[in-house]
Amino acid sequence: MSALHPDWLVPDWPAPRRVRSVFTTRAGGVSASPFDAMNLGDHVDDAPASVAANRQALARASGATPIFLRQVHGR
């Protein structure tokens, strides 16, 4: 990972060399309020173009193709 935003977090945990992760914060994106910049969720009524731009920025900064999961609460 090369040009990550300084507010993003890279965990220091044991993992195989090819497994990488980064935790983004609200810093570094283009979404407008109330999503406040680095919204990566495509399910919260943010402008689809903003979410796409944020996801592309993450891909460029990390040098990888991000994988997005959808967390479900309930049964």
Backbone as numpy.savetxt, mean C-alpha at the origin, in Angstrom:
# Nx Ny Nz CAx CAy CAz Cx Cy Cz
13.74 -3.37 -1.76 12.88 -2.21 -1.76 13.78 -0.98 -1.76
13.49 -0.07 -2.65 14.45 1.02 -2.82 13.94 2.38 -2.39
12.91 2.88 -3.04 12.48 4.27 -2.82 11.19 4.33 -2.03
11.14 3.64 -0.90 9.92 3.66 -0.09 9.78 5.00 0.61
8.54 5.41 0.83 8.29 6.64 1.58 8.87 6.46 2.99
9.50 7.49 3.54 10.14 7.33 4.86 9.16 7.02 5.99
7.87 7.28 5.81 6.88 6.96 6.85 6.40 5.51 6.78
6.72 4.82 5.69 6.29 3.42 5.57 7.20 2.54 6.41
6.69 1.40 6.83 7.40 0.53 7.75 7.81 -0.77 7.06
9.05 -1.15 7.23 9.55 -2.42 6.72 9.86 -3.28 7.93
9.11 -4.38 8.12 9.33 -5.20 9.31 10.67 -5.92 9.27
11.23 -6.12 10.44 12.48 -6.86 10.59 12.12 -8.20 11.23
11.73 -9.15 10.40 11.33 -10.46 10.92 11.94 -11.55 10.05
12.08 -12.74 10.60 12.68 -13.82 9.81 11.71 -14.27 8.72
12.18 -14.28 7.50 11.38 -14.72 6.35 12.35 -15.15 5.26
11.89 -16.00 4.36 12.75 -16.37 3.23 13.16 -15.11 2.47
14.34 -15.14 1.83 14.87 -13.96 1.15 13.92 -13.40 0.10
13.16 -14.24 -0.55 12.28 -13.75 -1.62 10.95 -13.21 -1.10
10.72 -13.33 0.19 9.49 -12.79 0.80 9.81 -11.42 1.39
9.09 -10.41 0.90 9.29 -9.05 1.40 7.94 -8.47 1.80
7.97 -7.51 2.66 6.73 -6.84 3.04 7.01 -5.39 3.41
5.95 -4.61 3.31 6.02 -3.21 3.72 4.63 -2.82 4.21
4.60 -2.03 5.24 3.35 -1.50 5.75 3.30 -0.02 5.37
2.33 0.35 4.56 2.20 1.76 4.20 1.47 2.50 5.30
1.61 3.81 5.29 0.83 4.68 6.16 -0.02 5.54 5.24
-0.60 6.57 5.73 -1.39 7.46 4.88 -0.50 8.38 4.05
0.78 8.36 4.30 1.72 9.26 3.61 2.06 8.75 2.22
2.21 9.68 1.27 2.75 9.36 -0.03 1.77 9.10 -1.15
0.49 9.30 -0.94 -0.47 9.01 -2.00 -1.20 10.23 -2.50
-2.24 9.99 -3.31 -2.95 11.09 -3.96 -4.43 11.18 -3.58
-4.94 10.28 -2.77 -6.37 10.31 -2.43 -6.74 11.55 -1.63
-7.94 12.05 -1.89 -8.45 13.23 -1.18 -9.11 12.80 0.14
-9.33 13.77 0.99 -10.03 13.53 2.25 -11.41 12.93 1.96
-11.89 12.02 2.71 -11.40 11.55 4.00 -10.39 10.41 3.91
-9.95 10.05 2.72 -9.04 8.91 2.57 -7.60 9.32 2.81
-7.35 10.61 2.74 -6.08 11.21 3.14 -4.84 10.53 2.60
-4.67 10.59 1.34 -3.43 10.29 0.63 -3.28 8.83 0.19
-2.65 7.98 0.97 -2.24 6.67 0.46 -3.29 5.59 0.72
-4.50 5.79 0.25 -5.52 4.76 0.36 -5.29 3.72 -0.74
-5.19 2.46 -0.35 -4.99 1.37 -1.30 -6.23 0.51 -1.44
-7.27 0.79 -0.66 -8.48 -0.02 -0.67 -9.42 0.36 -1.80
-9.81 -0.63 -2.57 -10.71 -0.36 -3.70 -12.18 -0.57 -3.32
-12.46 -0.68 -2.04 -13.81 -1.00 -1.59 -14.39 0.05 -0.63
-13.80 1.24 -0.58 -14.22 2.24 0.41 -14.72 3.54 -0.21
-15.14 3.50 -1.44 -15.72 4.67 -2.12 -14.72 5.77 -2.44
-13.43 5.47 -2.41 -12.43 6.42 -2.90 -12.51 6.41 -4.43
-12.03 7.47 -5.06 -12.02 7.55 -6.52 -11.14 6.42 -7.08
-11.68 5.59 -7.97 -10.90 4.48 -8.52 -9.56 4.91 -9.12
-9.52 6.07 -9.77 -8.27 6.55 -10.35 -7.23 6.85 -9.26
-7.67 7.35 -8.12 -6.75 7.63 -7.02 -6.19 6.34 -6.44
-7.07 5.35 -6.25 -6.62 4.06 -5.72 -5.62 3.43 -6.69
-5.92 3.48 -7.98 -5.01 2.92 -8.99 -3.66 3.64 -8.96
-3.68 4.96 -8.84 -2.43 5.73 -8.79 -1.63 5.38 -7.53
-2.32 5.22 -6.41 -1.64 4.85 -5.16 -1.01 3.46 -5.28
-1.74 2.54 -5.86 -1.22 1.18 -6.03 -0.03 1.17 -6.99
-0.09 1.98 -8.02 1.05 2.07 -8.95 2.27 2.69 -8.24
2.03 3.67 -7.39 3.14 4.29 -6.64 3.79 3.28 -5.71
2.98 2.44 -5.08 3.53 1.40 -4.22 4.35 0.40 -5.03
3.85 0.01 -6.19 4.58 -0.93 -7.04 5.93 -0.33 -7.48
5.91 0.93 -7.89 7.16 1.59 -8.31 8.15 1.68 -7.15
7.65 2.10 -5.99 8.53 2.30 -4.83 9.11 0.98 -4.32
8.33 -0.06 -4.37 8.78 -1.34 -3.82 9.54 -2.18 -4.84
9.34 -1.88 -6.12 9.98 -2.68 -7.16 9.37 -4.06 -7.28
8.13 -4.20 -6.84 7.45 -5.50 -6.86 5.99 -5.30 -7.24
5.33 -6.39 -7.56 3.89 -6.35 -7.82 3.17 -6.63 -6.51
2.52 -5.63 -5.92 1.83 -5.83 -4.65 0.65 -6.80 -4.79
0.38 -7.50 -3.73 -0.78 -8.39 -3.66 -1.70 -7.82 -2.60
-2.96 -7.62 -2.96 -3.93 -7.03 -2.04 -4.93 -8.10 -1.64
-5.16 -8.21 -0.35 -6.11 -9.16 0.19 -7.33 -8.41 0.70
-8.42 -9.09 0.77 -9.63 -8.48 1.33 -9.95 -9.17 2.63
-9.82 -8.42 3.73 -10.09 -8.98 5.06 -11.59 -9.00 5.29
-12.07 -10.11 5.77 -13.50 -10.27 6.04 -13.69 -10.57 7.50
-14.58 -9.83 8.15 -14.92 -10.08 9.54 -16.27 -10.79 9.57
-16.35 -11.83 10.34 -17.61 -12.56 10.45 -17.45 -14.00 10.02
-18.57 -14.63 9.74 -18.53 -16.06 9.40 -18.52 -16.28 7.92
